[in-house]
Amino acid sequence: MHHHTPPRISVPRFFLLVTLLSAPFWLLGGGKLPLPMNLPASSFMWVTPAIAAAILTYRASGTNGVKHLLRKAFDARKISPSAWIIALLGVAPAFYLLTYLIMRLTAQPLPEPVKIPFLTAPALFLLFFVPAAAEELGWTGYATDPLQARWGTFRAAVLLGIVWQVWHIIPNLQAGYTATWIWWHSVYSVALRVVIVWSFNHTGRSVFAAILVHAMDNVSWSLFPNDGSHLDPLVLSFVAWSFVLVVVAARRSSLLARFRRLPQA
């Protein structure tokens, strides 16, 4: 599906500006944040996609354009039917639950005892909502539609997911993750970006929908035993990409079935 490209939006300039704005966080933010999960101080670069989008929007459309951009973070009314909320909140936790079950069944290393502090989930959601909103105002609210207009939904989502994960490489290195961990987590995150773009498209182009999926992914990672320390991103990427490929295959099958029902000339 192709979409109308909003005027005077430059995605390459957006990517470049996000990179430039993030550089100080990468240079100065190598220390660990005082949180149970493993996050470096450079994680605060989450502010930069929103700032970059606001700067470029202001240059193109002035103050009214920036106000319109910021309002997208709270466009929950676009989500219809309301049952979509359950799916948006549940898709990332389902990925992590399946990952945990597969790791259990295949006897992969897990901590003893396993600690999953479910009661902290609401607090974690509030903690991660603002960073997710700041990121998605840029990645989804600013960049997604122009990329879809040029590349189509799936290719745009993959491209955006790759850029998104290259942006995360330095903080992941600063957090002490191995190259193998970063690779497989990046593979997973590209699949997650596909899910986020699909969520955006199927909820009346709601940025709030993208924020929910993004925030719940962070919550799910934080709840994974113990504080995300034993997550195997290879298994997680397998689960997420299996979901994506099943959905793609189902859609193509549905399209093919409708084509076959058309009257033959």
C-alpha positions as CSV (number, residue, x, y, z in Angstrom):
1,M,0.0,0.0,0.0
2,H,1.4,3.4,-0.9
3,H,0.6,6.6,0.9
4,H,0.6,10.3,0.2
5,T,3.9,11.9,1.1
6,P,3.5,15.0,3.3
7,P,5.1,18.1,1.7
8,R,8.7,19.2,2.5
9,I,9.7,16.2,4.6
10,S,13.2,15.1,4.2
11,V,13.9,11.7,5.8
12,P,17.6,11.7,5.0
13,R,17.9,15.1,6.8
14,F,16.0,13.6,9.7
15,F,18.3,10.6,9.9
16,L,21.4,12.9,9.8
17,L,20.0,15.3,12.4
18,V,19.1,12.4,14.8
19,T,22.7,11.2,14.4
20,L,24.2,14.6,15.1
21,L,22.0,15.2,18.1
22,S,22.8,11.7,19.5
23,A,26.6,12.1,19.2
24,P,27.0,14.0,22.6
25,F,25.0,11.2,24.3
26,W,27.3,8.6,22.8
27,L,30.4,10.5,23.8
28,L,29.4,11.4,27.3
29,G,26.9,8.7,28.3
30,G,29.0,5.5,28.9
31,G,28.1,5.1,32.6
32,K,25.3,2.8,33.8
33,L,21.9,4.3,34.9
34,P,20.8,3.5,38.5
35,L,18.1,1.0,37.3
36,P,17.9,-2.8,37.7
37,M,18.0,-3.3,33.9
38,N,21.2,-2.8,32.0
39,L,20.9,0.7,30.5
40,P,23.8,3.1,29.8
41,A,23.4,6.9,30.3
42,S,23.5,7.3,26.5
43,S,20.0,5.7,26.4
44,F,18.8,9.3,27.0
45,M,19.3,9.8,23.3
46,W,15.7,8.8,23.1
47,V,14.9,12.5,23.1
48,T,16.6,13.1,19.7
49,P,14.1,11.7,17.2
50,A,11.4,14.0,18.6
51,I,13.8,17.0,18.7
52,A,14.9,16.3,15.1
53,A,11.4,15.9,13.8
54,A,10.3,19.1,15.6
55,I,13.2,21.1,14.2
56,L,12.5,20.0,10.6
57,T,8.8,20.4,11.0
58,Y,9.2,23.9,12.4
59,R,11.4,24.9,9.4
60,A,8.8,23.5,7.0
61,S,5.5,24.4,8.7
62,G,6.2,26.7,11.7
63,T,4.8,26.5,15.2
64,N,1.5,25.1,14.0
65,G,3.3,22.2,12.3
66,V,5.2,21.4,15.5
67,K,1.9,21.5,17.6
68,H,0.4,19.1,15.1
69,L,3.4,16.7,15.3
70,L,3.3,16.7,19.1
71,R,-0.5,16.0,19.2
72,K,0.2,12.8,17.3
73,A,1.5,11.3,20.5
74,F,-2.0,11.3,22.0
75,D,-4.1,10.4,19.0
76,A,-5.6,7.4,20.7
77,R,-9.0,8.2,19.3
78,K,-7.9,7.0,15.9
79,I,-7.6,3.4,17.2
80,S,-10.8,1.6,16.2
81,P,-12.2,-0.8,17.2
82,S,-11.0,-0.5,20.8
83,A,-10.0,-4.2,20.8
84,W,-6.9,-3.1,18.9
85,I,-5.6,-1.8,22.3
86,I,-5.4,-5.4,23.6
87,A,-3.4,-6.5,20.6
88,L,-1.1,-3.5,20.8
89,L,-0.4,-4.1,24.4
90,G,-0.1,-7.9,24.0
91,V,2.1,-8.5,20.9
92,A,5.5,-7.7,22.5
93,P,4.8,-9.6,25.7
94,A,3.7,-12.6,23.6
95,F,7.1,-12.6,21.8
96,Y,8.9,-12.6,25.1
97,L,6.7,-15.2,26.7
98,L,7.2,-17.6,23.7
99,T,11.0,-16.9,23.9
100,Y,11.0,-17.8,27.6
101,L,9.0,-21.0,26.9
102,I,11.4,-22.0,24.1
103,M,14.4,-21.3,26.3
104,R,12.9,-23.5,29.0
105,L,12.1,-26.4,26.6
106,T,15.5,-26.3,25.1
107,A,17.3,-26.1,28.5
108,Q,19.0,-22.8,27.7
109,P,20.6,-20.9,30.6
110,L,18.1,-19.2,32.9
111,P,18.7,-17.7,36.3
112,E,17.8,-19.6,39.5
113,P,15.6,-18.5,41.0
114,V,13.7,-16.9,38.2
115,K,12.4,-13.4,39.1
116,I,9.6,-11.8,37.1
117,P,8.3,-8.8,39.1
118,F,4.9,-8.6,37.4
119,L,3.7,-6.0,40.0
120,T,6.3,-3.5,38.6
121,A,4.8,-3.6,35.1
122,P,2.6,-0.5,35.5
123,A,5.5,1.5,36.8
124,L,7.8,0.2,34.1
125,F,5.1,1.2,31.5
126,L,5.0,4.7,32.8
127,L,8.8,4.8,32.9
128,F,9.1,3.7,29.2
129,F,6.1,5.6,27.8
130,V,7.8,9.0,27.5
131,P,11.0,7.6,25.8
132,A,8.8,5.6,23.4
133,A,6.7,8.6,22.7
134,A,9.8,10.8,21.9
135,E,11.2,8.1,19.6
136,E,8.0,7.4,17.8
137,L,7.2,11.0,17.1
138,G,10.3,10.9,15.0
139,W,10.4,7.3,13.6
140,T,6.7,7.0,13.1
141,G,5.2,10.5,13.2
142,Y,7.7,12.0,10.9
143,A,9.6,9.4,8.9
144,T,7.3,6.4,8.3
145,D,4.8,7.9,5.8
146,P,7.4,9.4,3.4
147,L,9.3,6.1,3.4
148,Q,6.1,4.1,2.7
149,A,5.2,6.4,-0.1
150,R,8.5,5.6,-1.8
151,W,9.2,2.0,-0.8
152,G,5.9,0.5,0.2
153,T,5.0,-0.7,3.7
154,F,7.2,-3.7,4.2
155,R,10.4,-2.4,2.7
156,A,10.0,1.0,4.4
157,A,9.6,-0.8,7.8
158,V,12.7,-2.9,7.2
159,L,14.7,0.1,6.1
160,L,13.5,2.1,9.1
161,G,14.2,-0.8,11.4
162,I,17.8,-1.1,10.2
163,V,18.5,2.6,10.7
164,W,16.8,2.4,14.1
165,Q,19.1,-0.4,15.2
166,V,22.3,1.1,13.8
167,W,21.4,4.1,16.0
168,H,21.4,1.7,19.0
169,I,24.8,0.1,18.4
170,I,26.9,2.5,20.4
171,P,24.6,2.3,23.5
172,N,24.5,-1.5,23.3
173,L,28.3,-1.6,23.2
174,Q,28.5,0.8,26.1
175,A,26.1,-1.6,28.0
176,G,28.7,-4.3,27.5
177,Y,26.7,-6.5,25.1
178,T,28.6,-8.8,22.8
179,A,28.6,-8.4,19.0
180,T,26.6,-11.6,18.7
181,W,24.0,-10.3,21.1
182,I,23.7,-7.0,19.4
183,W,23.4,-8.7,16.0
184,W,20.5,-10.9,17.0
185,H,18.8,-8.2,19.0
186,S,19.0,-6.0,15.9
187,V,17.4,-8.7,13.8
188,Y,14.6,-8.9,16.3
189,S,14.2,-5.2,16.4
190,V,13.8,-4.9,12.6
191,A,10.9,-7.4,12.9
192,L,9.5,-5.3,15.8
193,R,9.7,-2.2,13.5
194,V,7.6,-4.1,10.9
195,V,5.0,-4.8,13.6
196,I,5.1,-1.1,14.7
197,V,4.5,0.1,11.1
198,W,1.7,-2.4,10.6
199,S,0.1,-1.3,13.9
200,F,0.4,2.3,12.7
201,N,-1.3,1.6,9.4
202,H,-4.1,-0.5,10.9
203,T,-5.1,1.9,13.6
204,G,-6.0,4.9,11.5
205,R,-2.3,6.0,11.3
206,S,-2.1,6.4,15.1
207,V,1.3,7.3,16.5
208,F,-0.1,6.4,19.9
209,A,-0.5,2.8,18.7
210,A,3.2,2.7,17.8
211,I,4.1,4.1,21.2
212,L,2.1,1.4,22.9
213,V,3.9,-1.4,21.1
214,H,7.3,0.2,21.6
215,A,6.7,0.9,25.3
216,M,5.5,-2.7,25.9
217,D,8.5,-4.1,24.2
218,N,10.7,-2.3,26.8
219,V,8.5,-3.4,29.6
220,S,8.7,-7.0,28.4
221,W,12.4,-6.9,28.2
222,S,12.7,-5.5,31.7
223,L,10.5,-8.3,33.1
224,F,12.4,-11.1,31.4
225,P,14.4,-13.1,33.9
226,N,16.2,-11.4,35.6
227,D,15.9,-7.7,34.7
228,G,16.4,-8.8,31.1
229,S,19.8,-10.3,31.9
230,H,19.1,-13.8,30.5
231,L,17.3,-12.9,27.3
232,D,18.5,-14.8,24.2
233,P,17.9,-12.4,21.3
234,L,18.4,-15.2,18.8
235,V,15.3,-17.0,20.1
236,L,13.5,-13.7,20.3
237,S,14.3,-12.8,16.7
238,F,13.2,-16.3,15.6
239,V,9.8,-15.8,17.4
240,A,9.2,-12.3,16.0
241,W,10.3,-13.1,12.4
242,S,8.1,-16.2,12.4
243,F,5.2,-14.1,13.3
244,V,6.0,-11.5,10.6
245,L,6.5,-14.2,7.9
246,V,3.2,-15.9,8.9
247,V,1.3,-12.7,8.6
248,V,3.0,-11.9,5.2
249,A,2.1,-15.4,3.9
250,A,-1.5,-15.1,5.2
251,R,-1.9,-11.8,3.4
252,R,-0.5,-13.1,0.2
253,S,-2.7,-16.2,0.4
254,S,-5.8,-14.0,1.0
255,L,-4.9,-11.8,-1.9
256,L,-4.4,-14.8,-4.1
257,A,-7.7,-16.3,-3.1
258,R,-9.5,-13.0,-3.9
259,F,-7.8,-12.9,-7.3
260,R,-8.9,-16.5,-8.1
261,R,-12.5,-15.6,-7.3
262,L,-12.5,-12.8,-9.9
263,P,-14.5,-13.6,-13.1
264,Q,-12.1,-14.9,-15.8
265,A,-12.1,-13.2,-19.1
